[in-house]
């Protein structure tokens, strides 16, 4: 591959990606995703197979009114049926009627599929490919040809596999895409066969890989190195069986590792956001361990790693995270060293001593042995650092609580909670009701602490049984995610009682929120003082 080559990215999330088990996208969902892909600078967006279902046909009708900025919409379909003229094939006419400027046709490369699936002759298959491409090209459509099962077919009979590619080229296909449809070809064979096809066919070559061996990204990059200039895949690697080549990983690898231009300038900074939007739209969880853009992609947990990173930024990172809109993170756990705690303290502008860091680290290891987990609860670690500082006085102290649960006459569950807190020298005793014990305690606690004038909202609540073998006596771990409209933070609690674990996490969350609010207020007053001095 030449330096700084242009690679055309062809996204098939809306068609091939939607074949993932458990994934369903509405027409509105597809249009929303397509517009996000367009904003990234994706060259081609495959909207679907208009002959296969009304939803995809509707997508192409609605897409005509969308002002596409950079992407070209492609409609997917098959070559004509055996023995049927192209002009009389309903699938081809549906492609034409879709109105998309690009039509992507797939045809058979493997003789096994020609004989056993299509049940036709090798010569008729070649005619089907050439006729179908030519018919669409003659009617003003650009055609991309997907050579289905190319690598399996070439392994059995390379001469015939190349003959199918030349048939598509004769018909006028602008790009010929080699498909590893079963996902079983390893990267070194991909590279060898892409190189051979590029020499045998007078048309640009593309790659379409599936991930059944876990090698789809590597196979795609190997194909580009071997001469492919067109890359097909899906965001987040969605697709049938084990998925497709993951464009969320491939795009930054092409841009940052191979020096290939494939999206608009600055798009890498938005890639993670779009990948999460697609996951949310599909009602699927985003994998935060995704290379480049996942939250954990540049997270450091081991104490040796963190210490090295602090001494030499990038010591354990393959790129600058900022290039892909990400950042270095330090994770604290029983595997941490003092450098991990120091990094958290620095991130929260907490000037604790080395001795305090050591005490906090010892406390973390002790509490993790009791069932706590601080990896996703940075605010709890920051609070431990605050509490270790000389002279720190907590803004409140929870003295006791009581919860009563029951069910009303109509069958609706309810809970009443009372809490008693000490604020300075004053005792505050409040009560509240909720639909469960945790919600009732949350409301009672917030009512008792109303004077602090912070608006902390519970955004997420996760419960995990740490050791299920202990049955109902098992330790319960609770992680709460809260925010105040300005910032968002997470805290953790653990106890044999889910109520006690929840309350531990909630108390930490509120205390951290009060500390944040005080810090912001101090900064505001400092800024106002500077402004007054500047005005003089």
N, C-alpha and C positions, 0 to 999 in steps of 0.2 A: 504494500500500500504506500502510495506517495505521501509525503508530509503535508499536513493541513488539507487533506482531501475532503471533498464534500461528500457526506453520506446522507442519503435520503432515508428518513425515518418514516416507516409505515406502521401506524398504530391500528391494531385489530382488537382492542379491548372490547369494543361494542359488538363484535361478532364472534371471534374465536374466544375472547376472554369470557364472554357471557355464557359460554358452554361449560363453565366451571360448575360443578355440582353445588347446589344450594344458592346459586347466584341468579338473581332476576332483576332486570332493568326495565323500567317503563320507557315509553317513547320520550317523555319529558326528561327522564334521567339521562338517556343517551344524548339528547341535545345539549344538556347542561355539561356533561363530560366532554363532548366534542368541542364545545366552545372554549373550555379550559385548555384542551390539547392544542387548539388553534392558537391560543394566546402564547403557548410555549414556543411556537414556531415549528410544530410537527408538519412534515411535508405532505403526508397522506393520512387520512382518517377513513378507515373502512366502516361504513355505517351499518352494514348488515347484508342479508341475502333477501332481496325483495320478493323473490319467487317462493320463499319458504314460509312466510307468515305475514299477516296483515300489519303487525306492529312495525316491521322493518319497511314495508311499503309506505306506511304513514310517515316514518322518519324522513324518507327522501322527499316526500311532498312538503313537509314542514321545513326541511333544510333549504329549500329553494329561496325562502324569505330571510335566511340568515346571511349577514354580510361577513363572509369569511375573510380573515385578514391575511393568512399565509397558507392555510391548509387547503388541499384539494380533496373533495369527498369522493370515495370509491364505493361502488356497489359490487357485491360478490356473487358469483354464480358458477355454474358448471358448463363445460363444453356441450355441444349439441348431443342428443342421444344417437345411438347407432342406427343408421338407416333413415334418419329424419333430416331433411334439408334444414340448414341453419335458419332460414326465414320462417320455417314452420315450427320451430322449437319454442315451446312456451317459456322455458327458462331464459332463453336469449331475448325474447321479446319483452319479458318482464324487466330484464336488465336495461334494455333500451328505454323502456317507458319510465324507469326510475329517474331518468334525467341527470344522473351523476356524470360528470365529465370523464371520470375514469371507471372502467369496468375491469375487475379482477376475475379472471377465469382460472379454474383449476381443471387439470386433466390428468390422465393416468400416464405414469412413467414406467411402472413395473409391469412386466409381462404377466406376472401372476395375477395382478388386478385386471389386466386387459382380458385375460382368458376366463378367470374364475368369478370376477365381480361384474364386469361389463358384458362378459360372454360374447365377445366379438373378436375380430381378427386384428393382428398387429397393424396391418395396412389401414384398416378402417379406423382404428384409433388415431393413427397419424392424420388421416383425412379429417376426422372430427376436430382435432386440435387446430389444424390450419384453417379449415372452413369457418370455425366459430370465431377465431381471432379476426380473420379477414372480413367477415360479415359485419362485425362491430366497428372495425376501423373504417370500413367503407361508408359507414353511417355517422362518422365524425367523432367516434369515441376513442380515447386513448386506452390502450389495453396493457395490463400487467398480467403476465401468465405465471400462475403458481404450478410448478411441476410437483404434483403430489407423489409422495413415496419415492422421491428422486434417489436418495442415497441407498435405500433398500433395492430399488430397481437397478441402479448402476452396479451394485455389488453382484447382482445376478447376471446382468447383460449390459455392460457399459455402452456398447455400440448402439443398442436400441434406445437406451436412456437418452443418449446424445441426439439420436434421430428425432425423438419427441421434442427436444428443445429447438432443433433446427426447424421443425414444422411450425412451431409457434413464431419463430423469427421470420419465416417466410410469410406468415399471415400478417405480420406487421406489429407484433408485440414490442413495446418500447423497453420493457425490462422483463427478464426471465428469472423467476425466483425458485431456488432449489429448496424443497421442503423436506425436512427430516420429520415426517408425519408421525412416525411411531416413537420418535425421541430416543432411539437406541444407538445412534451413531456417535462415536467418541470424537473429540475435537481434532485429533491428528488426521483421522480419515476425512472429516469434514474439509479440512484445509486442502488435502490432496485432491479430493474430487471437485472442489470449487475451482481450484487451479486448472484442472483438466477440462472442466466445462467452459471456463473462460477462454481457453485456447480453441475449443471446438465450436463455439457458437458466436456468431457476429452480432451480439447484443449485450448490453450491460447485465451483470449477474447480481441477484439478490439472495438473501438467506432467510429462511423461516424455520426456526428450531423449536422443538418441544422438549420438556424438561424431565422425561421419564428416567434418565440416568443422573439427574442433577447437574447436567453439563450444558444446559441450553445457553447460558451467558457465555461460557468459555467457547462453546462451538460457534456462536455468533461472532465473537471477537476473532477467532481463528479464521473464519470465513472472510472477514474484512481484511485481515492480514494477507489472505490468499487472493484477494482481488474483488470481493463483493463490494458493491457501492450502494446497495439498497438493503435496509435491515427491517425486518418485520418482527413485531413482538407486542406485548401488552403491558400496561402499567401494573405494577405489583405482581407481575408474572401470572395473572389470572388465566385460566384456560382449562380445557378438558383434562381429565386424569390428574397428572402431576403439574399441569400448567404449561404456559408458553415461556419463551425467552423474556426475561424481565427487563423492560425498557427503563425502569427506575434505576437499575444498576448499569445497564448498557450505555445509556446516554452519557452519564458522567465519565464512564470508562473511555468511551470514544473521544470525548472532548479533552479530558485531562491526561489520559494515558497514551492515546494514540495521536493526539493532535488533530483530530478530525472535526470539522464543523458540521453540526447536525441539528442544532436548534438556534433560536435567535440569541443574540448577545444578552446576557443577564438572566436567561431562562433557568440556568442551573440553580439560581437562588430561589426559584419558585417551585422547583420540581417536588420537593418534599411536601409542600402545601397541597399541590395538585394530587399527588399520590394519596394523601390522607383524605382529600375530598372525594376521590373515586371510591376509596374504601368505605367511607361514611355513606355515600350515595348507594352503594351496593349492600349496605347494612352488614359489612364485614369488618372485623377488627384489623387495624393496621399493624403490621409486624414492625415493632420498634427496633428490631435487630437488622433491618434492611441495610445493606451497605450504602455508604455515602449519606443517605438522608434520614435514617432511623435515629431515634433519640439515643440509642445505645451505640451507634456507630463509632463515636469518639468518647465513650464513657470508660473511665479507668477505675478499677476496683482494687487490684493488688497494690500493696504498699510500695513495693519496689518500683512498679510502673509509675505511680503517682509521684514518688520522689524524683525519679528521672525526668518526668515531664516538667516538674517545677524548676528543675535545674536547667533543662534544655527543652523548651517547647518544641513539640514535634518528635521527640525521641521515640515515642511509641505511636505515632500517627503517620499514615502513608501520604496524606495530603493535608493542607491547611483546611480545617472544617469550614471556614468562612467561604470558601470557594463554592460550596454547595448549600450555603445558607444554614449551616449547622454550627455547633460549638463544642468545645471540649467540656466534658463533665467529669466530676469526681464522685464516685459512688463509695459510700461508707458501709462497711460490714465487718464481720469478725475477721476477714482477711485483710483489713485495712492496716495502715501504719499511721504514724503521727502526721505524715505529709497529707494524708487524706483529710484528717480533721483540720489541719492548718488551712487547706484549700477551701473547705467549707467556711471556716472562720473568715478568711480573706474575702470570699464571695459576698459575705454579709457584713463586711466592714467591722468585724469584731476583733479587737486587739488583745486577744488572750495570750498568756505566756506559754512557753514550751511546757512548763510543768502542768498548766491547766489542760493543754492538749493531751498530755500523757494520761491525766486523770479521766478525761472524757473518753479517750480511746479504751481505757480499761473498763469503764462503765458500759461502753457499747458492746464490747466482747461479752461482758457478764450478762447484759440484758438479752443479747442475741441467743445466748445459751438458754434463756428463760422463755424463748418463743418470739421475741421481737425481731423485726427485720427492717433495717434502716435504709436499704438501697433506694427505695422510692419515697422515703420520708425525710427529705433534707431538712425540712423545718424543725423536726424533732431533734436532729443533730445540732442545728444552730441554737436551739433552746438550751441544749445541754452545755454548749460553750458559754452562752450567756449566764447560765446558772453557776458555772464554775468560776466566774469572774468575782473578785473580792468586792463585797458590798452590794452585790446584786440582790434586789428585793423584788419578789414576784408581785405583779399588780393586784393579784387576788389569791386566795387560798380556798380550795374546796374542803369544807369540814365534814359534811355528811350529806347523804341523799337517800331518798326513799321512792320506790316505784311500785305502783299497784296496777295490775292489768285485769281486764275483764271483757265481757261481751254484753252489749245492750240487748234489750228485748227483741229488737228487729234483727239481731244476728251480727251487728256491726262491732268489730273489736275496737277497744279503746285502751288508753293508758293514762294514769295520772302520776305526775312526778313532782316531788318537792326537793329543793336543794338549799343548803345553807352555806354561804361563803363569807369569808372575812376579807374586807377591803380596808386596809389600814387598821384602824381601831374599831371599825364598825362591822356589825354582823348583819347580813342581809339574808332574809328567808323568803323564798318565792315558790310558786307552784305554777304548773302549766299542764295542759292536756295535749295528747297526740294520738296518732293511730297505732302507735307501738311504743315500747319503753324507750327506745333510743330517741325517737322524734320528740317525745314528751320531755326527756332530760335535756335535749338540745334547746328546746324552747324555754324551759325553766332557767337554764343556765344563762341564755342570752338575755332574759328578762332581768335576772339578778345583776348582770353586768352592763345594763343599758347606759349607765353614766359614762362609760368609756366612749360612747358615741362612735362605735365602729359597726359597720354593716357587713358581718361575715355570713356568707351564704354557703351551705353545704352543697357541693357540686357533684360529688361522687362518693360512694360508700362501698367498700369491698370487705368481705369476710372470708377468712380461710381457717379451717381446722388444721392445726399444726401437726398433730399426731393422732390420726383417727383410731389407732389401736387402743387408745385410752377410753374410747366410747364417749359417753356424755361428760366425762371428767377431763376430756382433752383440752389443751390450751387453745383458745380462740384468738386469732390475730385480726385486728381491724385496721384498715387504712382509710383515712378520710381525706378527701380532696376538697379544699375550700378556697374561696376568693372573696375579695372585698370590692370588686369592680375595677381595681387598679392592678393588683397582683394576684397570683394564684399559688398555693402551697399545699403540701401534703404532710400529714403526721401519722404516727402509728401507735397502737396500744395492743397489749397482749395480757390475757388473764384467763383463768378457768371459766369465768363468767363473760358472756358476750356483752352484757350491760357494762361491766367493769372495764372491759377492753375498749368499748366504744367511748365511754366517758373519759378514759385516759387520753385517747386520741383527740377528743373534742376539746378537753382542757388545754392540751398542747396547742391545738389549732387556734384557739381564741387568744391564748397568751402570746403566741407568735404574732397574731394579727394586731394586738395592742402595741407590741414592740415596733412593728412596721409603721403603724399610724403615728407613733411618737417620733420615730426617726424622720418620717416625711414632714411632720409639723416643725421639727427642729430645722430641717433643711429649708422649709418655706420661710421661717423667721430669719434664718441666716441670709437667704437670698434677698428678702425685703430690706434687711440692714445694709447689704451691699448696694442695693438700688438707691437707698436714701443717701448713702455716702457719695455715690456717683452723681446724684442730682445736685449735691452741694458744689 
